[in-house]
Amino acid sequence: MNTNFGENWDRRFLQMAGFVSTWSKDPSTKCGAVVVNSHRRMIGAGYNGFPVNVADSAERLNDRDLKMDMVVHAEPNALMGVRLGEAHALYVTRKPCAQCASLIASHRIRYVVYCRHQEFEDRWSRSLKVTDMIFSESGTVLIGWKPEWLDGE
């Protein structure tokens, strides 16, 4: 299954999300997201990081509990400035957590394409089950690809 853009476009946008993820200073998990409108135009991009003007010191980034309380996920960062109903698809390097799924569904995004990472999905399984429920009820199509697919394998 793919979006109505086709597999090649899905691959390109997911690769772009991967590139955006490299801007994150998080030493353990780098996540990137790209928002696309129905005309295949990128209208937003974001990565996981601390809020604007909040110091992202190594000490804070390496304190998992503190980091988890302070970080803004890639999805909301990518959606900042995007008008409700304007986004058609969101491409993200990890499956969205339940809180991000609520925001995505509220933006009426039709497709979410993400890279599957089994270890990540096992660790976040409770939240990701809620993600599945939110997307199922909201009509958001969730499409997971193995990371190797990005290289055309």
C-alpha positions as CSV (number, residue, x, y, z in Angstrom):
1,M,0.0,0.0,0.0
2,N,1.2,3.5,-0.7
3,T,-0.2,7.1,-0.8
4,N,-1.9,8.3,-3.9
5,F,1.5,9.9,-4.8
6,G,3.1,6.6,-5.7
7,E,6.0,4.6,-4.2
8,N,8.7,6.8,-5.7
9,W,7.4,10.0,-4.2
10,D,6.8,8.2,-0.9
11,R,10.4,7.0,-0.9
12,R,11.7,10.6,-1.7
13,F,9.7,12.2,1.1
14,L,10.7,9.6,3.6
15,Q,14.3,10.0,2.6
16,M,13.9,13.8,3.1
17,A,12.5,13.1,6.6
18,G,15.6,11.0,7.2
19,F,17.8,13.9,6.2
20,V,15.9,16.3,8.4
21,S,16.3,13.9,11.3
22,T,20.1,14.4,11.2
23,W,19.5,18.0,12.5
24,S,18.5,16.6,15.9
25,K,21.0,16.9,18.7
26,D,19.5,13.9,20.5
27,P,22.3,11.4,21.1
28,S,20.0,8.4,21.2
29,T,17.1,8.9,18.8
30,K,17.0,11.2,15.9
31,C,13.6,11.7,14.3
32,G,12.5,13.8,11.3
33,A,9.2,14.6,9.7
34,V,8.1,16.2,6.5
35,V,4.6,17.5,5.8
36,V,3.3,17.4,2.2
37,N,0.2,19.0,0.6
38,S,-2.0,17.3,-2.0
39,H,0.1,18.8,-4.8
40,R,3.3,17.0,-3.6
41,R,4.7,20.2,-2.2
42,M,6.6,20.1,1.1
43,I,4.9,22.6,3.4
44,G,6.7,21.7,6.7
45,A,9.6,19.9,8.2
46,G,10.8,19.2,11.7
47,Y,13.0,17.1,14.0
48,N,13.0,16.2,17.6
49,G,14.6,18.8,19.8
50,F,14.1,21.2,22.6
51,P,11.9,24.3,22.2
52,V,13.3,27.4,20.7
53,N,15.7,29.3,23.0
54,V,16.0,26.4,25.4
55,A,19.5,25.2,25.9
56,D,20.1,21.7,24.6
57,S,23.2,20.9,26.6
58,A,24.8,17.5,26.6
59,E,23.9,17.2,30.3
60,R,20.2,17.7,29.5
61,L,20.3,15.5,26.4
62,N,21.9,12.6,28.3
63,D,19.4,12.8,31.1
64,R,16.6,10.6,29.6
65,D,13.8,11.6,32.0
66,L,14.6,15.3,31.7
67,K,15.0,15.1,27.9
68,M,11.7,13.3,27.5
69,D,10.0,16.1,29.5
70,M,11.6,18.8,27.4
71,V,11.8,17.5,23.9
72,V,9.3,18.6,21.2
73,H,8.7,15.7,18.8
74,A,9.4,16.0,15.0
75,E,5.8,15.8,14.1
76,P,4.5,18.8,16.0
77,N,7.6,20.7,14.9
78,A,6.8,19.9,11.3
79,L,3.2,20.9,11.7
80,M,4.0,24.3,13.2
81,G,2.7,26.9,10.8
82,V,0.7,24.4,8.7
83,R,-3.0,25.4,8.5
84,L,-5.6,22.8,9.5
85,G,-6.7,20.8,6.5
86,E,-3.7,21.9,4.4
87,A,-1.6,18.9,4.9
88,H,-2.2,15.7,2.9
89,A,0.6,13.4,4.1
90,L,3.2,13.2,6.8
91,Y,6.4,11.3,6.4
92,V,8.3,10.5,9.6
93,T,11.3,8.3,10.5
94,R,9.5,6.6,13.4
95,K,5.9,5.6,14.0
96,P,4.2,8.5,15.8
97,C,3.4,8.2,19.5
98,A,-0.2,8.6,20.7
99,Q,0.2,12.3,21.5
100,C,1.6,13.1,18.0
101,A,-1.1,10.8,16.5
102,S,-3.8,13.0,18.1
103,L,-2.3,16.1,16.6
104,I,-1.9,14.5,13.2
105,A,-5.5,13.3,13.2
106,S,-6.7,16.8,14.3
107,H,-4.9,18.2,11.3
108,R,-6.9,15.9,9.1
109,I,-3.8,14.3,7.5
110,R,-4.9,11.5,5.2
111,Y,-1.6,9.5,5.1
112,V,1.2,8.9,7.6
113,V,4.2,7.1,6.1
114,Y,7.0,5.9,8.5
115,C,10.0,3.7,8.8
116,R,9.6,0.6,10.9
117,H,12.1,0.2,13.7
118,Q,11.2,-3.0,15.7
119,E,13.2,-2.1,18.8
120,F,11.6,1.4,19.0
121,E,8.1,-0.1,18.4
122,D,8.7,-2.7,21.1
123,R,9.8,0.0,23.6
124,W,6.8,2.3,22.8
125,S,4.2,-0.5,22.2
126,R,1.6,0.9,24.6
127,S,1.6,4.3,23.1
128,L,1.8,2.9,19.5
129,K,-1.3,0.8,20.1
130,V,-3.2,4.0,21.0
131,T,-1.7,5.5,17.8
132,D,-3.3,2.6,15.8
133,M,-6.6,3.2,17.4
134,I,-6.5,7.0,16.8
135,F,-5.6,6.6,13.1
136,S,-8.1,3.8,12.6
137,E,-11.0,5.9,14.0
138,S,-9.9,9.1,12.3
139,G,-9.5,7.5,8.9
140,T,-5.8,8.3,8.7
141,V,-4.0,5.6,6.6
142,L,-0.8,4.4,8.3
143,I,1.9,3.0,6.1
144,G,5.0,1.4,7.6
145,W,8.1,0.6,5.5
146,K,11.2,-1.3,6.4
147,P,14.3,1.0,6.4
148,E,15.9,-1.0,3.6
149,W,13.0,0.0,1.3
150,L,14.5,3.6,1.3
151,D,17.5,2.3,-0.6
152,G,15.4,0.6,-3.2
153,E,16.0,-2.9,-1.9
